[in-house]
Amino acid sequence: MKCPFCKGHDTQVVDTRESEEGDSIRRRRRCVSCDKRFTTFETVELHMPQVVKQNGTRSEFDAEKLRTSFKRALHKRPVPAERVEAALDCVIQHLYALGEREVGSRQVGEWVMQELLKLDKVAYIRFASVYKSFQDVGDFTDAIKEVRDRRTPAKAD
């Protein structure tokens, strides 16, 4: 760390403390050259990967676009806003955990479908119909059968 006063490169950490929120570290430093003290902060910097679309174009990840997709699929469905936000957060956490510079739009769509399936079966079918470009009633029937087959069997007492 370079001293902001004399531009010296030799500094020592005198004190280290975590912030109250726990999302940054505060360090008191002393310059060996001029003996002045200064404070630095360390925070985590996370970058969202770019989304690679089907046609090969790349765009910045847009959380608002993701939120709109959820809202459209869940329109007039009885799902609490807190659960929708938790599902959004889950998809975003998948993106961060991936640790890649780029992610395919198909992968993001699959994560959205997983979350919608947990939230509401009708919303899942709505999203899948657009995402998978359903062409006829048979596509809907197949998707409904898939949702029905994924149900967990009732537990015996």
C-alpha positions in Angstrom: 0.0 0.0 0.0 1.4 3.3 -1.1 1.4 6.2 1.5 -1.0 9.0 0.4 1.3 11.6 2.0 4.8 10.8 0.8 4.0 8.1 -1.8 6.4 5.7 0.1 5.8 2.0 -0.6 6.7 0.7 2.8 3.7 0.8 5.2 2.8 -1.3 8.2 -0.6 -2.4 9.4 -1.1 -1.0 13.0 -4.7 -2.2 13.6 -7.3 -4.3 11.8 -11.0 -4.3 12.5 -14.0 -5.8 10.9 -16.9 -3.4 10.2 -20.1 -3.8 12.2 -21.9 -5.2 9.1 -19.1 -7.7 8.6 -18.7 -6.8 4.9 -15.5 -4.8 5.1 -12.2 -4.6 7.0 -10.8 -1.4 8.3 -7.0 -1.2 8.6 -5.0 1.6 10.3 -1.6 1.9 8.6 1.6 3.7 9.4 4.1 4.9 6.7 7.7 3.8 7.6 9.1 6.8 5.6 7.1 9.7 7.0 5.6 8.1 10.1 2.1 9.4 9.2 -1.0 7.2 9.7 -3.9 6.6 7.4 -6.9 4.3 7.1 -7.8 1.8 4.3 -10.8 -0.3 3.8 -11.1 -3.7 2.1 -14.3 -4.9 0.6 -15.3 -7.8 -1.6 -15.8 -6.9 -5.3 -18.0 -9.3 -7.2 -18.7 -9.1 -10.9 -21.6 -10.7 -12.6 -20.8 -12.7 -15.6 -21.9 -11.5 -19.0 -24.9 -13.4 -20.5 -24.3 -15.1 -23.9 -27.5 -15.3 -25.8 -28.5 -18.0 -28.3 -27.3 -15.8 -31.3 -23.9 -15.4 -29.7 -24.3 -11.8 -28.6 -23.2 -10.8 -25.1 -24.9 -8.5 -22.7 -24.5 -7.4 -19.1 -26.5 -9.3 -16.6 -29.7 -7.4 -15.8 -31.4 -8.3 -12.5 -34.4 -6.2 -13.4 -34.9 -8.2 -16.6 -34.8 -11.4 -14.5 -37.3 -9.9 -12.0 -39.6 -9.1 -14.9 -39.4 -12.7 -16.1 -40.5 -13.9 -12.7 -43.3 -11.3 -12.5 -44.7 -12.3 -15.9 -44.7 -16.0 -15.1 -46.2 -15.4 -11.6 -48.8 -12.8 -12.8 -52.0 -13.2 -10.7 -50.5 -16.3 -8.9 -50.7 -16.6 -5.1 -47.0 -16.4 -4.3 -45.7 -14.0 -1.6 -43.3 -11.3 -2.7 -40.7 -12.6 -0.2 -40.6 -16.0 -1.8 -40.2 -14.4 -5.3 -37.3 -12.3 -4.0 -35.7 -15.4 -2.4 -36.0 -17.2 -5.7 -34.4 -14.2 -7.5 -31.6 -14.2 -5.0 -31.0 -17.9 -5.5 -30.5 -17.4 -9.3 -28.2 -14.5 -8.6 -26.2 -16.6 -6.1 -25.9 -19.3 -8.8 -24.4 -16.7 -11.1 -21.9 -15.5 -8.4 -21.0 -19.1 -7.4 -20.3 -20.0 -11.0 -17.2 -17.8 -10.9 -17.1 -17.4 -14.7 -16.9 -14.4 -16.9 -19.7 -15.6 -19.1 -22.8 -17.7 -18.7 -25.2 -18.9 -21.4 -28.7 -17.6 -21.3 -29.9 -21.2 -21.5 -28.2 -21.9 -18.1 -29.9 -18.8 -16.5 -33.2 -20.0 -18.0 -32.8 -23.4 -16.4 -32.1 -21.9 -13.0 -35.2 -19.7 -13.4 -37.3 -22.8 -14.3 -36.0 -24.7 -11.2 -37.0 -21.8 -9.0 -40.4 -21.4 -10.6 -41.1 -25.1 -10.2 -40.6 -24.7 -6.5 -42.8 -21.6 -6.3 -45.7 -22.4 -8.5 -46.4 -25.1 -11.1 -48.6 -22.8 -13.3 -45.9 -20.1 -13.4 -43.4 -22.8 -14.3 -45.6 -23.9 -17.3 -46.1 -20.3 -18.4 -42.3 -19.6 -18.3 -41.5 -23.0 -20.0 -44.0 -22.3 -22.8 -42.0 -19.2 -23.8 -38.6 -20.4 -22.9 -38.9 -23.7 -24.7 -41.0 -22.1 -27.6 -44.0 -24.4 -27.3 -45.5 -24.9 -30.7 -48.7 -26.8 -30.0 -50.9 -28.3 -27.3 -48.8 -31.4 -27.2 -45.8 -29.3 -25.8 -48.0 -28.1 -23.0 -49.3 -31.6 -22.3 -45.7 -32.9 -22.1 -44.7 -30.1 -19.7 -47.7 -30.7 -17.5 -46.9 -34.4 -17.4 -43.3 -33.6 -16.5 -44.5 -31.4 -13.6 -46.9 -34.0 -12.4 -44.2 -36.7 -12.5 -41.9 -34.5 -10.4 -44.3 -34.4 -7.5 -43.0 -35.9 -4.3 -45.1 -38.9 -3.3 -47.1 -38.5 -0.1 -45.4 -39.9 3.0 -46.9 -42.9 4.7 -47.8 -42.4 8.4 
